[in-house]
Amino acid sequence: MTKTIEYYFDFVSATAFFSSHILPKIADAAGAELVYKPMFLGGVMKATGNVPPATVIPKGIWMAQDLQRFAKKYDLAYVFNPHFPVNTLAAMRGAVAIQGTDDFLPYVTAMTNAMWQEQANLAEPDVLAAIVAKLGMDPEAFLALTQKPENKQKLKANTDEAVARGAFGAPSIFVGDEMYFGQDRLFMVAEAVGVDIRDICPNY
């Protein structure tokens, strides 16, 4: 029986940057299905009373260092985005709007990297338009999709679903009923689907 990995994410999350790159490799190695669940992290934080780690100054300093450690473990170039925190509501609405199309996975990768490698401000419509244009999408049509009521509702439904399942931040990853949170639990996700993270990430 094929195992399923459900991935609740938001581009604004630095830790989701790592998950977005590593989870597809875990799924491929395990022969598992990776189901993407775009959500709005701001809505999750509000619903659960959570706050960004950086609001505790020593924790924020530590986390910045820890993310660089994980960048080495996962062999990924990671650059802090000076625009953080960024309102990714339109970007996430865009994700749910094009999910199921051939543009979706390239879009997830492009937005993820724009946020955490290219220091882009994803809150700016012009920035979103430029990114999707590079993917061969019509920028005006894309921005129109982010304003459609059905796409707004779909993102809200994903967000509400994540909260109902116990999510309090991003990334929140489920294998069956078990939830795994953060980039530092990816080795557990790998174990849950029967693979060793060290076979995927030799630096681990």
C-alpha positions as CSV (number, residue, x, y, z in Angstrom):
1,M,0.0,0.0,0.0
2,T,1.4,3.4,-1.0
3,K,2.1,5.7,1.9
4,T,1.0,9.3,1.8
5,I,2.9,12.4,3.1
6,E,0.6,15.4,3.5
7,Y,2.5,18.7,3.5
8,Y,1.0,21.9,5.0
9,F,3.2,24.8,4.1
10,D,3.6,28.5,3.5
11,F,6.4,30.2,1.5
12,V,6.9,32.6,4.4
13,S,8.3,29.9,6.6
14,A,12.1,29.5,6.5
15,T,11.8,26.0,7.8
16,A,9.4,25.1,5.1
17,F,12.0,26.1,2.6
18,F,14.0,23.1,3.6
19,S,11.0,20.8,3.6
20,S,9.9,21.9,0.1
21,H,13.3,20.7,-1.2
22,I,13.7,17.6,0.8
23,L,10.2,16.1,1.0
24,P,10.0,15.3,-2.7
25,K,13.3,13.4,-2.4
26,I,11.9,11.5,0.6
27,A,8.7,10.7,-1.2
28,D,10.6,9.5,-4.3
29,A,12.9,7.3,-2.3
30,A,10.0,5.7,-0.5
31,G,7.6,5.5,-3.4
32,A,5.2,7.6,-1.4
33,E,2.7,10.1,-2.6
34,L,3.4,13.7,-1.5
35,V,0.2,15.7,-1.2
36,Y,0.8,19.5,-1.0
37,K,-1.5,21.5,1.2
38,P,-0.9,25.2,0.8
39,M,-2.1,27.1,3.9
40,F,-1.8,30.7,5.3
41,L,0.6,30.6,8.2
42,G,-0.7,33.9,9.5
43,G,-4.1,32.3,9.9
44,V,-2.7,29.3,11.7
45,M,-0.7,31.5,14.1
46,K,-3.7,33.6,14.9
47,A,-6.0,30.6,15.4
48,T,-3.5,28.9,17.8
49,G,-2.1,31.9,19.6
50,N,1.4,31.1,18.3
51,V,4.0,33.8,17.8
52,P,7.1,33.9,15.5
53,P,10.3,32.5,17.2
54,A,12.1,35.8,16.5
55,T,9.8,37.6,19.0
56,V,12.0,36.1,21.6
57,I,15.3,37.8,20.8
58,P,17.7,35.1,22.0
59,K,15.7,32.4,20.3
60,G,15.7,34.4,17.0
61,I,19.5,34.7,17.2
62,W,19.8,31.0,17.9
63,M,17.4,30.0,15.1
64,A,19.3,32.0,12.5
65,Q,22.4,30.0,13.3
66,D,20.5,26.7,13.4
67,L,19.0,27.3,10.0
68,Q,22.5,27.7,8.6
69,R,23.4,24.3,10.2
70,F,20.5,22.7,8.5
71,A,21.4,24.4,5.2
72,K,24.7,22.4,5.3
73,K,22.9,19.2,6.3
74,Y,20.5,19.5,3.4
75,D,23.1,20.9,1.0
76,L,21.0,23.9,0.2
77,A,21.8,27.6,-0.3
78,Y,19.8,29.5,2.3
79,V,19.7,33.3,2.7
80,F,17.7,35.2,5.2
81,N,15.1,37.4,3.7
82,P,15.4,41.0,5.0
83,H,11.7,41.6,4.2
84,F,10.6,39.0,6.7
85,P,7.9,38.7,8.0
86,V,6.2,38.9,4.6
87,N,2.5,38.7,3.9
88,T,2.2,35.7,1.5
89,L,-1.6,35.7,1.3
90,A,-1.7,36.4,-2.4
91,A,1.2,34.0,-3.1
92,M,-0.5,31.2,-1.2
93,R,-3.9,31.9,-2.9
94,G,-2.0,31.6,-6.2
95,A,-0.7,28.2,-5.1
96,V,-4.2,26.8,-4.4
97,A,-5.5,28.4,-7.6
98,I,-3.0,26.5,-9.9
99,Q,-2.8,23.3,-7.9
100,G,-3.5,20.3,-10.1
101,T,-1.9,22.0,-13.1
102,D,1.6,21.5,-14.6
103,D,2.5,25.0,-13.3
104,F,2.1,24.0,-9.6
105,L,5.4,22.3,-8.7
106,P,7.5,24.8,-10.7
107,Y,5.6,27.6,-8.9
108,V,6.2,26.1,-5.5
109,T,9.9,25.8,-6.2
110,A,10.2,29.3,-7.7
111,M,8.3,31.0,-4.8
112,T,10.2,29.0,-2.2
113,N,13.6,30.0,-3.7
114,A,12.6,33.6,-4.3
115,M,11.8,34.0,-0.6
116,W,14.8,32.2,0.9
117,Q,17.5,32.4,-1.7
118,E,16.7,35.6,-3.7
119,Q,15.4,37.8,-0.9
120,A,12.2,38.7,-2.8
121,N,9.3,40.5,-1.2
122,L,6.5,38.1,-2.0
123,A,4.0,40.6,-0.6
124,E,4.4,42.8,-3.7
125,P,2.2,42.0,-6.7
126,D,4.9,43.2,-9.2
127,V,7.3,40.7,-7.6
128,L,4.8,37.8,-7.9
129,A,4.0,38.8,-11.5
130,A,7.7,38.8,-12.4
131,I,8.2,35.3,-10.9
132,V,5.2,33.7,-12.7
133,A,6.2,35.4,-16.0
134,K,9.5,33.6,-15.8
135,L,7.6,30.4,-15.5
136,G,5.7,31.2,-18.7
137,M,2.5,32.1,-17.0
138,D,0.3,35.2,-17.8
139,P,1.0,37.6,-14.9
140,E,-2.3,39.4,-15.2
141,A,-4.3,36.2,-15.3
142,F,-2.4,34.8,-12.3
143,L,-3.0,37.9,-10.2
144,A,-6.7,37.8,-11.1
145,L,-6.8,34.2,-9.8
146,T,-5.5,35.3,-6.4
147,Q,-8.6,37.5,-6.0
148,K,-11.2,34.9,-6.9
149,P,-13.5,34.0,-4.0
150,E,-13.2,30.3,-4.6
151,N,-9.4,30.5,-4.3
152,K,-9.7,32.6,-1.2
153,Q,-12.1,30.0,0.3
154,K,-9.9,27.0,-0.7
155,L,-6.9,28.5,1.1
156,K,-9.0,29.2,4.1
157,A,-10.3,25.7,4.1
158,N,-6.8,24.3,4.0
159,T,-5.7,26.6,6.8
160,D,-8.7,25.6,8.9
161,E,-8.1,21.9,8.2
162,A,-4.5,22.2,9.3
163,V,-5.5,23.8,12.6
164,A,-8.2,21.2,13.2
165,R,-5.6,18.5,12.7
166,G,-3.3,20.1,15.4
167,A,-1.0,22.3,13.3
168,F,0.4,25.4,15.0
169,G,3.0,26.4,12.4
170,A,4.7,25.5,9.2
171,P,5.8,23.1,8.0
172,S,3.3,20.7,9.4
173,I,3.7,17.2,7.9
174,F,1.5,14.2,8.3
175,V,2.1,10.5,7.7
176,G,-1.2,9.0,8.5
177,D,-2.4,10.6,11.8
178,E,1.2,11.4,13.0
179,M,2.2,15.0,12.7
180,Y,5.8,16.1,12.3
181,F,6.7,19.8,12.6
182,G,9.8,21.6,11.3
183,Q,12.8,21.0,9.2
184,D,14.5,19.2,12.0
185,R,11.9,16.4,12.0
186,L,12.4,15.4,8.4
187,F,14.5,12.4,9.4
188,M,11.4,11.2,11.3
189,V,9.2,11.7,8.2
190,A,11.7,9.6,6.3
191,E,11.6,6.9,8.9
192,A,7.8,6.9,8.9
193,V,7.8,6.0,5.2
194,G,10.6,3.5,5.4
195,V,13.7,5.4,4.3
196,D,16.9,6.7,5.9
197,I,17.5,10.5,5.6
198,R,21.2,9.8,5.3
199,D,20.6,8.0,2.0
200,I,19.0,11.2,0.7
201,C,21.1,13.8,2.5
202,P,24.7,12.5,2.8
203,N,25.7,15.5,5.0
204,Y,23.1,14.5,7.7
